[in-house]
Amino acid sequence: MGHRLSKIATRTGDGGETGLGDGTRVSKSSARIHALGDVDELNSAIGVLLCEDMPTDLSALLTEIQHDLFDLGGELAIPGYHLIKTEQVARLDAELERLNAELTPLKEFILPGGTRAAAHAHLARTICRRAERAVITAASEGKVSEASRQYLNRLSDLLFVLGRTYNRLAGCGDVLWQRGRAHEGGTD
C-alpha cells in the first residue's frame, strides 16, 4: 500500500462528490455510497462488539467478518469487482449452525438486550439489515454480486444468534418480549 493514505484530508469531496476505486466521481448521495457507508458502520459496530470479553473462537470469527466487510466495501467502491465469494457465505452458514445448535429453541420473540455484548450484537444486526437493504438498492443502480447480498443476509442471522450466545455464556437468558403487556390491567 505504500504511502497511499499519507494524506487524509484531500478536499476533493468538498463539492458533494467522491471518487470510486475505478476513478469514477459520484454524488455522495448515490445509493452505492450509502451502501458503502452502511457497510463501514457495520464494520465499526462489530469493532465495538470485539471490545467485549468473549471466547477466542468468537473473537476470531468476528475479526474474519471485519475483513470480509472491508472486502465488501471494496466491491462497492469498484463496480464490477468481486471479492465476496460463496465460500464466505458458506462459512457463515456453518458458524450459524454451530452456534445455534448450542442454544435452546425460541418459543417467543426476544428483545435486543441482556448483557452488553448481546446488546452490541443486536445493534450490529440491525445495522447489518440496513446495510443489506442499501446494497440491494445499490444493485438496482449497478452491478453488486449476489454473494455480497447473501453474505449480509446470513451475517444478520449470525449476529442474532451471537446475541443469544453472549447471553447464554453469561448465564442469563434471553430477554423475552411480553405479549399484551401494554394492555394488562387497563382498558383502551
RALINBEL-V873607 format. One record per run of one state. SS is the DSSP state (a for helix, b for strand, c for the rest). FROM is the first residue (numbers start at 0). TO is the last residue. If there is no record, write none. Layout:
BEGIN
ss = (SS	SS)
from = (FROM	FROM)
to = (TO	TO)
END
This chain:
BEGIN
ss = (c	b	c	b	c	a	c	a	c	a	c	b	c	a	c	a	c	b	c	a	c)
from = (0	16	19	24	27	30	49	55	77	85	101	109	111	115	141	145	169	174	176	180	183)
to = (15	18	23	26	29	48	54	76	84	100	108	110	114	140	144	168	173	175	179	182	187)
END
